[in-house]
Amino acid sequence: MTAARPISTSAASGPQRTGVGRLALPSAILVLAGYFVFFPALHGAWLWDDGFTIRGNALMADPQGWWKFWFVPPGPDYFPLTSTVEWGLWRIFGDWTLPFHLTSLTLHLLSAFLLWRLFARLGLRLAWFGALIFVVHPLAVESVAWVSELKNTVSLPLLLLSMLCWMRYDEHSRPVDLSASLLLFLAAMLAKTSVVMLPCVLVLYTWWKHGNIPRKLLIPLGEFFAIALVLGVLTVCFQQQWAIGDDKIDVGGFPAQVAGAGLAILFYLGKWLWPVDLLPAYPPWSFTDLSPKQFLPWAILLAAFGLIWFRRKSWGRPVLLGSGFFLLNLAPVLGFLPMSYMRIAWVADHFAYVPMIGLIGLAIGGAEAALAVLPTIACALAAAAFVFVLAFHSRIYAEIFRNQEVLWKHTLQVYPDSWLARLDLGLTLNDAHRLPEAEIWLKKSIQLHPDFYGTHVALADILAKKNQLQEAADQYRIAWRMHPESLEIHINYGNLLSRQGDLKGAEQQYYLATLYYPQAIEAHYNLANILVAQGRRDEALAQYQAVLNLDANYADAQTSLKRLQTETSAQKTP
């Protein structure tokens, strides 16, 4: 086709003209399908880094936490809108996971309804079927069932609304539509910055519709690029400063990054087409010895692009739109920019949550072409079977997100050499006070990957609980050499040295903690106690006061400070 032909408003919203009844059944199917797939995970426990981002995040209980997420962000990413949603849920429901899961599922379903509308605006008659695939596809499970990925489900509805507003602006040139689209894109970026590629997607859509980029749209598109640039750079700075820091993310040189990106694209294509053996953490890839076959994906992709571009005046044009949406939204997570997650693996299911929309669009476009030449009943049966298989497979996968132990034992069934699964199993069993089992898993994790300081810290904590103090001290020292600025190491190692009676050693650890992290209340409080034990009252008074400067309601510090002041005054009185 030579020009885009989005269906008319009446065609796109025909059911609205003939009554709500025609929308009720397909809408109910979308909702029921979502609850069928994700019901096993609705009561799921906190998983993996949920403890860091939500459950163990002190700002969740802070009445001013929402403000701090926006203006004094404490974490490795700047996603203040998502953090505010999490803060609100925590303030209302506390440690109860069900409201978090229900929120994520509701947002996922909202995205499906918006996707239905978007596909219809693009002229796809099977728009509802595309929304249904999105609801039940296994690649979406991780983003919906894992609370930490709430940032995906918060950002996507905003992104889709922004696209719909841009389409209205493109058709009617109303400033209100442009303003709405820009504000929604800004909100989506503040929920999760991986939607940064929307400006490029809008350029692609505009080309698809008009055959070129009209001059009147250049300035509006430039405004989208300005938002993307500012928040994109901010995210990179946060990653480099707080998430990566002094750690080295080994992604190799540029040739290795190119090879990895090509393999990642084919990986996501393969998992979308054949979504089996899905994992929360995939095996890492190595590019130390590059070979020509590792660049083969690029040869395949370039050949496919050449064919599609050659046919761009007919079927190639919508294919470029769908495949372009997929590739553009994958670009930020292909490894050209180092991310802290790449310590674990090059790929992840939640990276594909937004990009797979392009593949769904291609699939339903292909299905429409099949309907033109194949019997309708055969196509309907094939589509129903396809959806049922996806839904049942997704439900089975959602069940593994019930708790940590199930999640990581599933990972080890598929990927037996996962050091991360062994680490998190050890942490989970430690929390359950199953110390001998936890110690075994952590030692196995260290055997597979001895260079991660966190595993040594976890093992040291368990050894300390078992009163194997010297062995615990050895593990803390190993971890300290690996990560000399870790607050956790300094606090825990200081506590151990205090138990051993090494007050000077404990003082050193607590002092380093306050040096690297001046806002660490526990470090100041522990340092004050150690100074008291050494008879250094004036220094201890200063540390107790530092605690109260950070938290005026810290009861233990208030009590200790008053007692110390009283004792000091008594000693000075003749």
C-alpha positions as CSV (number, residue, x, y, z in Angstrom):
1,M,0.0,0.0,0.0
2,T,1.2,3.5,-0.8
3,A,-0.5,5.4,2.1
4,A,-1.7,4.6,5.5
5,R,-5.4,4.1,5.8
6,P,-6.3,4.1,9.5
7,I,-9.9,3.2,9.9
8,S,-12.4,5.9,10.6
9,T,-13.6,6.8,14.0
10,S,-16.9,5.1,13.4
11,A,-15.1,1.9,12.3
12,A,-12.7,2.0,15.2
13,S,-15.4,2.5,17.7
14,G,-18.4,0.9,16.0
15,P,-19.5,-1.0,19.1
16,Q,-20.0,2.3,20.9
17,R,-22.5,3.3,18.3
18,T,-24.6,0.2,18.6
19,G,-24.5,0.0,22.3
20,V,-22.4,-1.1,25.2
21,G,-23.5,-4.6,24.8
22,R,-21.2,-5.4,21.8
23,L,-18.2,-4.2,23.9
24,A,-19.2,-6.1,27.1
25,L,-18.4,-9.6,26.0
26,P,-14.9,-9.0,24.4
27,S,-14.1,-6.7,27.4
28,A,-15.1,-9.4,29.9
29,I,-13.0,-11.9,28.1
30,L,-9.9,-9.7,28.4
31,V,-10.5,-9.2,32.1
32,L,-11.3,-12.9,32.8
33,A,-8.2,-14.0,30.7
34,G,-6.0,-11.7,32.8
35,Y,-7.3,-13.0,36.1
36,F,-7.1,-16.6,34.9
37,V,-3.4,-16.2,34.0
38,F,-2.3,-14.2,37.0
39,F,-4.5,-15.6,39.8
40,P,-1.7,-17.9,41.1
41,A,0.6,-14.9,41.6
42,L,-1.9,-12.5,43.2
43,H,-1.0,-13.7,46.7
44,G,2.6,-14.1,45.8
45,A,5.3,-13.1,48.3
46,W,7.9,-10.4,47.9
47,L,10.6,-11.5,45.4
48,W,14.2,-10.8,44.7
49,D,14.9,-7.1,45.0
50,D,11.4,-6.2,46.2
51,G,13.0,-6.1,49.6
52,F,15.3,-3.4,48.5
53,T,13.0,-1.3,46.4
54,I,9.8,-1.6,48.6
55,R,9.8,-3.7,51.7
56,G,13.2,-2.7,53.0
57,N,13.0,0.9,51.7
58,A,12.8,3.2,54.7
59,L,11.1,5.9,52.6
60,M,8.0,3.8,52.2
61,A,7.2,4.4,55.9
62,D,8.3,8.0,55.8
63,P,5.3,10.4,55.5
64,Q,7.5,12.6,53.3
65,G,8.8,9.7,51.3
66,W,6.8,10.7,48.1
67,W,8.5,14.1,48.2
68,K,12.0,12.6,48.6
69,F,11.5,10.2,45.7
70,W,11.0,13.3,43.5
71,F,13.6,15.7,44.9
72,V,16.2,13.7,46.9
73,P,16.0,10.2,45.2
74,P,17.9,7.6,47.2
75,G,18.1,4.7,44.7
76,P,20.0,3.7,41.6
77,D,17.2,4.8,39.3
78,Y,15.0,7.9,39.0
79,F,11.5,6.6,38.6
80,P,9.6,8.9,41.0
81,L,6.1,8.4,39.6
82,T,6.4,4.6,40.1
83,S,8.0,5.1,43.5
84,T,5.1,7.4,44.5
85,V,2.6,4.7,43.5
86,E,4.5,2.1,45.6
87,W,4.7,4.6,48.5
88,G,1.0,5.2,48.4
89,L,0.2,1.5,48.4
90,W,2.6,0.8,51.2
91,R,1.2,3.6,53.3
92,I,-2.3,2.2,52.9
93,F,-1.7,-1.6,52.9
94,G,1.8,-2.0,54.4
95,D,3.4,-5.4,53.9
96,W,0.4,-7.0,52.3
97,T,1.4,-7.9,48.7
98,L,-2.1,-8.5,47.3
99,P,-2.9,-4.8,46.6
100,F,0.4,-4.4,44.8
101,H,-0.3,-7.4,42.6
102,L,-3.9,-6.3,41.9
103,T,-2.6,-2.8,41.0
104,S,-0.1,-4.3,38.5
105,L,-2.7,-6.6,37.0
106,T,-5.2,-3.7,36.7
107,L,-2.7,-1.6,34.9
108,H,-1.8,-4.5,32.6
109,L,-5.4,-4.9,31.7
110,L,-5.8,-1.1,31.2
111,S,-2.8,-1.3,28.7
112,A,-4.6,-4.1,26.9
113,F,-7.7,-2.0,26.4
114,L,-5.6,0.9,25.2
115,L,-3.8,-1.4,22.9
116,W,-7.1,-2.6,21.5
117,R,-7.9,1.1,20.7
118,L,-4.4,1.7,19.3
119,F,-4.5,-1.3,16.9
120,A,-8.0,-0.2,15.8
121,R,-6.7,3.3,15.1
122,L,-4.1,1.7,12.9
123,G,-6.7,0.0,10.8
124,L,-6.3,-3.6,12.2
125,R,-9.6,-5.4,12.2
126,L,-8.3,-8.0,14.7
127,A,-7.4,-5.3,17.2
128,W,-9.2,-7.0,20.1
129,F,-7.4,-10.3,19.4
130,G,-4.1,-8.4,19.6
131,A,-5.0,-7.1,23.0
132,L,-6.0,-10.6,24.1
133,I,-2.6,-11.9,23.0
134,F,-0.9,-9.2,25.0
135,V,-2.9,-10.1,28.1
136,V,-2.0,-13.8,28.1
137,H,1.5,-13.9,26.5
138,P,4.1,-15.6,28.8
139,L,6.6,-12.8,28.1
140,A,4.3,-10.5,30.1
141,V,4.2,-12.6,33.2
142,E,7.4,-11.4,34.8
143,S,6.4,-7.8,34.5
144,V,2.9,-8.3,36.0
145,A,3.7,-11.0,38.7
146,W,6.9,-9.4,40.1
147,V,6.1,-6.3,42.2
148,S,9.4,-4.6,41.4
149,E,8.4,-4.5,37.8
150,L,5.4,-2.3,38.6
151,K,7.4,0.4,36.8
152,N,6.6,-1.5,33.5
153,T,2.8,-1.7,34.2
154,V,2.7,2.0,35.4
155,S,4.6,3.3,32.4
156,L,2.9,1.5,29.5
157,P,-0.7,2.9,29.8
158,L,0.8,6.4,29.9
159,L,2.9,5.6,26.8
160,L,-0.1,4.2,24.9
161,L,-2.2,7.2,25.8
162,S,0.5,9.5,24.6
163,M,0.6,7.7,21.3
164,L,-3.2,8.0,20.9
165,C,-3.1,11.7,21.7
166,W,-0.3,12.1,19.1
167,M,-2.5,10.4,16.5
168,R,-5.3,12.8,17.2
169,Y,-2.9,15.8,17.0
170,D,-1.6,14.5,13.7
171,E,-5.2,14.3,12.3
172,H,-6.7,17.5,13.8
173,S,-3.7,19.7,14.7
174,R,-5.2,20.7,18.0
175,P,-2.7,22.1,20.5
176,V,-4.5,20.4,23.4
177,D,-3.8,17.0,21.9
178,L,-0.1,17.8,21.5
179,S,0.1,19.1,25.1
180,A,-1.7,16.0,26.4
181,S,0.7,13.7,24.4
182,L,3.8,15.5,25.7
183,L,2.6,15.4,29.4
184,L,1.7,11.7,29.1
185,F,5.1,10.9,27.6
186,L,6.8,12.9,30.4
187,A,4.8,10.9,33.0
188,A,5.7,7.6,31.3
189,M,9.4,8.6,31.4
190,L,9.0,9.4,35.1
191,A,7.6,6.0,35.7
192,K,10.3,4.1,33.7
193,T,12.8,5.6,31.4
194,S,13.0,2.7,29.0
195,V,10.0,4.2,27.1
196,V,12.6,6.8,25.9
197,M,12.3,5.7,22.3
198,L,8.7,7.0,21.8
199,P,9.9,10.0,19.8
200,C,11.6,7.7,17.3
201,V,8.4,5.6,17.2
202,L,6.3,8.7,16.5
203,V,8.7,9.6,13.6
204,L,8.2,6.0,12.2
205,Y,4.4,6.3,12.6
206,T,4.4,9.7,10.9
207,W,6.4,8.3,8.0
208,W,4.1,5.2,7.8
209,K,1.0,7.4,7.6
210,H,2.2,10.3,5.3
211,G,5.1,8.7,3.4
212,N,7.3,11.5,4.8
213,I,7.7,13.8,7.8
214,P,5.6,17.0,7.3
215,R,7.4,20.2,8.2
216,K,4.7,21.2,10.6
217,L,5.4,18.2,12.7
218,L,9.2,18.8,13.1
219,I,8.9,21.2,16.1
220,P,6.4,19.1,18.0
221,L,8.5,16.0,17.4
222,G,11.5,18.0,18.6
223,E,9.7,18.6,21.9
224,F,9.4,14.8,22.5
225,F,13.1,14.4,21.7
226,A,14.0,17.1,24.3
227,I,12.1,15.3,27.0
228,A,13.7,12.0,26.0
229,L,17.2,13.5,26.0
230,V,17.0,15.2,29.4
231,L,15.5,12.3,31.3
232,G,17.5,9.7,29.3
233,V,20.8,11.4,30.3
234,L,19.6,11.7,33.9
235,T,18.9,7.9,34.0
236,V,22.3,7.1,32.6
237,C,23.9,9.3,35.2
238,F,22.0,7.6,38.0
239,Q,23.0,4.2,36.7
240,Q,26.7,5.1,36.4
241,Q,26.8,6.9,39.8
242,W,24.6,4.7,42.0
243,A,23.8,1.4,40.3
244,I,27.2,0.6,38.8
245,G,29.5,2.9,40.7
246,D,33.1,1.6,40.8
247,D,32.0,-1.9,39.6
248,K,33.0,-3.0,36.2
249,I,30.2,-4.2,33.9
250,D,32.0,-6.5,31.5
251,V,30.3,-6.0,28.1
252,G,33.5,-6.3,26.1
253,G,34.4,-3.8,23.4
254,F,32.2,-2.4,20.7
255,P,32.4,-5.6,18.5
256,A,31.2,-7.7,21.5
257,Q,28.3,-5.2,22.1
258,V,27.3,-5.5,18.4
259,A,27.3,-9.3,18.6
260,G,25.4,-9.3,21.9
261,A,22.8,-6.9,20.6
262,G,22.1,-9.1,17.5
263,L,21.9,-12.3,19.6
264,A,19.5,-10.4,22.1
265,I,17.2,-9.4,19.2
266,L,16.9,-13.0,18.0
267,F,16.5,-14.2,21.6
268,Y,13.5,-12.0,22.2
269,L,12.0,-13.0,18.8
270,G,12.5,-16.6,19.7
271,K,11.0,-16.3,23.1
272,W,8.0,-14.5,21.7
273,L,7.4,-17.1,19.1
274,W,8.2,-20.1,21.3
275,P,7.9,-18.9,25.0
276,V,9.3,-22.0,26.8
277,D,12.0,-22.2,29.5
278,L,11.3,-18.7,30.6
279,L,13.4,-17.6,33.6
280,P,13.7,-14.7,36.0
281,A,17.5,-14.7,35.3
282,Y,19.0,-16.2,32.2
283,P,22.5,-17.6,31.8
284,P,25.1,-14.9,31.1
285,W,26.7,-14.7,27.6
286,S,30.4,-14.5,27.1
287,F,32.1,-12.7,24.2
288,T,35.7,-13.2,25.2
289,D,36.4,-15.2,22.0
290,L,34.3,-13.7,19.2
291,S,33.5,-15.8,16.2
292,P,31.8,-15.0,12.9
293,K,28.7,-17.0,13.8
294,Q,28.0,-14.6,16.7
295,F,27.4,-11.9,14.1
296,L,25.1,-14.1,12.0
297,P,22.0,-12.6,13.6
298,W,22.9,-9.3,12.0
299,A,23.2,-10.9,8.6
300,I,19.7,-12.4,9.0
301,L,18.3,-9.1,10.2
302,L,19.9,-7.0,7.5
303,A,18.7,-9.4,4.8
304,A,15.1,-9.3,6.2
305,F,15.3,-5.5,6.4
306,G,16.5,-5.3,2.8
307,L,13.5,-7.4,1.6
308,I,11.0,-5.5,3.6
309,W,12.4,-2.1,2.5
310,F,12.3,-3.3,-1.2
311,R,8.6,-4.0,-0.7
312,R,7.9,-0.8,1.3
313,K,5.3,0.4,-1.2
314,S,3.1,-2.6,-0.5
315,W,3.2,-5.0,2.4
316,G,6.6,-3.9,3.6
317,R,5.3,-0.6,4.9
318,P,3.2,-1.9,7.8
319,V,5.8,-4.6,8.5
320,L,8.4,-1.8,8.9
321,L,6.0,-0.1,11.4
322,G,5.6,-3.2,13.5
323,S,9.2,-4.4,13.4
324,G,10.4,-0.9,13.9
325,F,8.4,-0.5,17.0
326,F,9.9,-3.8,18.3
327,L,13.5,-2.9,17.5
328,L,13.3,0.8,18.6
329,N,11.9,-0.1,22.0
330,L,14.5,-2.8,22.5
331,A,17.4,-0.5,21.6
332,P,18.0,0.9,25.2
333,V,18.4,-2.6,26.6
334,L,20.6,-4.2,23.9
335,G,23.8,-3.6,25.8
336,F,25.3,-0.6,24.1
337,L,24.8,1.3,27.3
338,P,26.0,-0.6,30.4
339,M,23.2,-1.4,32.9
340,S,23.6,-2.8,36.4
341,Y,21.4,-5.7,35.4
342,M,24.0,-6.8,33.0
343,R,26.0,-8.1,36.0
344,I,23.4,-10.9,35.9
345,A,22.5,-11.4,32.3
346,W,22.3,-9.7,28.9
347,V,18.5,-10.3,28.5
348,A,15.4,-10.4,30.7
349,D,11.7,-11.0,30.0
350,H,10.7,-7.6,31.5
351,F,12.8,-5.9,28.8
352,A,10.4,-7.3,26.2
353,Y,7.2,-6.1,27.8
354,V,6.8,-2.9,25.6
355,P,8.7,-4.1,22.5
356,M,6.6,-7.2,22.0
357,I,3.6,-4.9,21.1
358,G,5.2,-4.5,17.7
359,L,5.4,-8.2,17.2
360,I,1.7,-8.6,18.2
361,G,0.8,-6.0,15.6
362,L,2.7,-8.0,13.0
363,A,1.0,-11.2,14.1
364,I,-2.6,-9.9,13.8
365,G,-1.7,-8.2,10.5
366,G,-0.6,-11.6,9.3
367,A,-3.7,-13.2,10.6
368,E,-5.9,-10.8,8.7
369,A,-4.0,-11.7,5.5
370,A,-4.6,-15.4,6.3
371,L,-8.3,-14.7,6.7
372,A,-8.5,-13.5,3.1
373,V,-7.3,-16.8,1.7
374,L,-8.2,-19.5,4.4
375,P,-11.6,-20.6,5.7
376,T,-12.9,-18.4,8.5
377,I,-13.7,-21.3,10.8
378,A,-10.3,-22.8,10.4
379,C,-8.7,-19.5,11.3
380,A,-11.0,-19.0,14.3
381,L,-10.2,-22.5,15.6
382,A,-6.4,-21.9,15.2
383,A,-6.6,-18.5,16.9
384,A,-8.6,-20.0,19.8
385,A,-6.1,-22.8,20.2
386,F,-3.2,-20.4,20.1
387,V,-4.7,-18.2,22.9
388,F,-5.6,-21.2,25.1
389,V,-2.1,-22.6,24.8
390,L,-0.5,-19.2,25.7
391,A,-2.9,-18.7,28.6
392,F,-2.4,-22.1,30.2
393,H,1.4,-21.8,29.7
394,S,1.4,-18.3,31.3
395,R,-0.7,-19.5,34.2
396,I,1.8,-22.3,34.9
397,Y,4.6,-19.8,34.7
398,A,2.8,-17.3,37.0
399,E,2.6,-20.0,39.7
400,I,6.4,-19.9,40.2
401,F,6.2,-16.3,41.3
402,R,4.4,-17.4,44.5
403,N,7.5,-17.2,46.6
404,Q,11.3,-17.1,46.5
405,E,11.9,-20.8,47.0
406,V,9.6,-21.9,44.2
407,L,11.0,-19.2,41.9
408,W,14.6,-20.1,42.3
409,K,14.2,-23.9,42.3
410,H,12.4,-23.5,39.0
411,T,15.4,-21.5,37.8
412,L,17.8,-24.2,38.8
413,Q,15.7,-26.9,37.0
414,V,16.3,-25.0,33.7
415,Y,19.6,-23.4,34.5
416,P,21.5,-25.7,37.0
417,D,24.6,-23.5,37.1
418,S,22.8,-20.3,38.3
419,W,24.9,-18.8,41.1
420,L,22.2,-16.1,41.5
421,A,19.5,-18.7,42.1
422,R,21.6,-20.4,44.8
423,L,22.3,-17.0,46.4
424,D,18.7,-16.1,46.6
425,L,17.7,-19.5,47.8
426,G,20.3,-19.2,50.6
427,L,18.9,-15.8,51.5
428,T,15.3,-17.1,51.5
429,L,16.2,-20.1,53.7
430,N,18.2,-17.8,56.1
431,D,15.1,-15.6,56.5
432,A,13.2,-18.9,57.3
433,H,15.8,-19.7,60.0
434,R,16.8,-22.8,58.0
435,L,20.5,-22.0,58.5
436,P,22.2,-25.3,57.6
437,E,20.4,-25.4,54.2
438,A,21.1,-21.8,53.6
439,E,24.8,-22.2,54.2
440,I,25.0,-25.1,51.7
441,W,23.3,-23.0,49.0
442,L,25.5,-20.0,49.6
443,K,28.7,-22.0,49.5
444,K,27.6,-23.5,46.2
445,S,26.9,-20.0,44.9
446,I,30.4,-18.9,45.9
447,Q,31.9,-22.0,44.1
448,L,30.2,-20.9,40.9
449,H,30.8,-17.2,41.2
450,P,33.3,-16.3,43.9
451,D,33.6,-12.6,42.9
452,F,30.2,-11.3,44.2
453,Y,30.7,-9.7,47.6
454,G,27.0,-10.0,48.5
455,T,27.2,-13.8,48.7
456,H,30.2,-13.6,51.1
457,V,28.3,-11.2,53.3
458,A,25.2,-13.5,53.3
459,L,27.4,-16.5,54.3
460,A,29.2,-14.4,56.9
461,D,25.8,-13.4,58.5
462,I,24.8,-17.1,58.7
463,L,28.1,-18.1,60.2
464,A,27.8,-15.4,62.8
465,K,24.3,-16.6,63.7
466,K,25.9,-20.1,64.2
467,N,28.6,-18.5,66.5
468,Q,31.3,-19.5,64.0
469,L,32.7,-16.0,64.5
470,Q,36.2,-16.5,63.0
471,E,34.8,-18.1,59.8
472,A,32.3,-15.2,59.6
473,A,35.1,-12.6,60.0
474,D,37.0,-14.3,57.2
475,Q,34.0,-13.9,54.9
476,Y,33.5,-10.3,55.9
477,R,37.1,-9.5,55.1
478,I,36.8,-11.1,51.6
479,A,33.7,-9.0,51.0
480,W,35.3,-5.9,52.3
481,R,38.2,-6.2,49.8
482,M,35.7,-6.6,47.0
483,H,33.5,-3.7,48.0
484,P,35.3,-1.4,50.5
485,E,32.5,1.2,50.5
486,S,29.6,-1.2,51.3
487,L,27.4,0.1,54.2
488,E,26.1,-3.4,54.9
489,I,29.6,-4.8,55.2
490,H,30.8,-2.1,57.6
491,I,27.8,-2.4,59.8
492,N,27.7,-6.2,59.9
493,Y,31.4,-6.7,60.3
494,G,31.5,-4.0,63.0
495,N,28.8,-5.9,64.9
496,L,30.8,-9.1,64.6
497,L,34.0,-7.4,65.9
498,S,32.1,-5.9,68.8
499,R,30.8,-9.4,69.7
500,Q,34.5,-10.6,69.6
501,G,35.5,-7.8,71.9
502,D,37.6,-6.0,69.3
503,L,36.3,-2.5,70.1
504,K,38.9,-0.7,68.0
505,G,38.1,-2.9,65.0
506,A,34.4,-2.3,65.4
507,E,35.0,1.4,65.8
508,Q,36.9,1.5,62.5
509,Q,34.1,-0.3,60.6
510,Y,31.4,2.0,62.0
511,Y,33.5,5.1,61.4
512,L,34.0,4.1,57.7
513,A,30.3,3.6,57.4
514,T,29.6,7.1,58.7
515,L,32.3,8.4,56.4
516,Y,30.9,6.8,53.2
517,Y,27.2,7.2,54.3
518,P,26.7,10.3,56.5
519,Q,23.0,9.7,56.6
520,A,23.3,6.1,57.9
521,I,21.6,6.4,61.3
522,E,22.5,2.8,62.5
523,A,26.2,3.5,61.8
524,H,26.2,6.7,64.0
525,Y,24.3,4.9,66.7
526,N,26.6,1.9,66.8
527,L,29.7,4.1,66.7
528,A,28.3,6.0,69.7
529,N,27.8,2.8,71.7
530,I,31.4,1.6,70.9
531,L,32.8,5.0,72.0
532,V,30.8,4.7,75.3
533,A,32.3,1.3,75.8
534,Q,35.8,2.8,75.5
535,G,35.0,5.6,77.9
536,R,35.1,8.3,75.2
537,R,32.0,10.1,76.3
538,D,32.4,13.4,74.5
539,E,32.9,11.7,71.1
540,A,29.9,9.4,71.9
541,L,27.7,12.5,72.7
542,A,28.5,13.9,69.3
543,Q,27.5,10.7,67.6
544,Y,24.2,10.4,69.5
545,Q,23.5,14.0,68.6
546,A,24.2,13.1,64.9
547,V,21.6,10.3,65.1
548,L,19.0,12.7,66.5
549,N,19.8,15.3,63.9
550,L,18.9,12.7,61.3
551,D,15.9,11.3,63.2
552,A,14.7,13.4,66.1
553,N,12.3,10.5,67.2
554,Y,15.0,7.8,67.5
555,A,14.0,6.6,71.0
556,D,17.1,4.6,71.8
557,A,19.4,7.5,70.9
558,Q,17.3,9.8,73.0
559,T,17.5,7.5,76.0
560,S,21.3,6.9,75.5
561,L,22.0,10.6,75.1
562,K,20.1,11.6,78.2
563,R,21.8,8.8,80.3
564,L,25.2,9.8,79.1
565,Q,24.6,13.5,79.7
566,T,23.4,12.7,83.2
567,E,26.5,10.5,83.9
568,T,28.8,13.1,82.5
569,S,27.2,15.9,84.6
570,A,27.4,13.7,87.7
571,Q,31.1,13.1,87.2
572,K,31.8,16.8,86.7
573,T,29.9,17.9,89.9
574,P,32.2,18.1,93.0
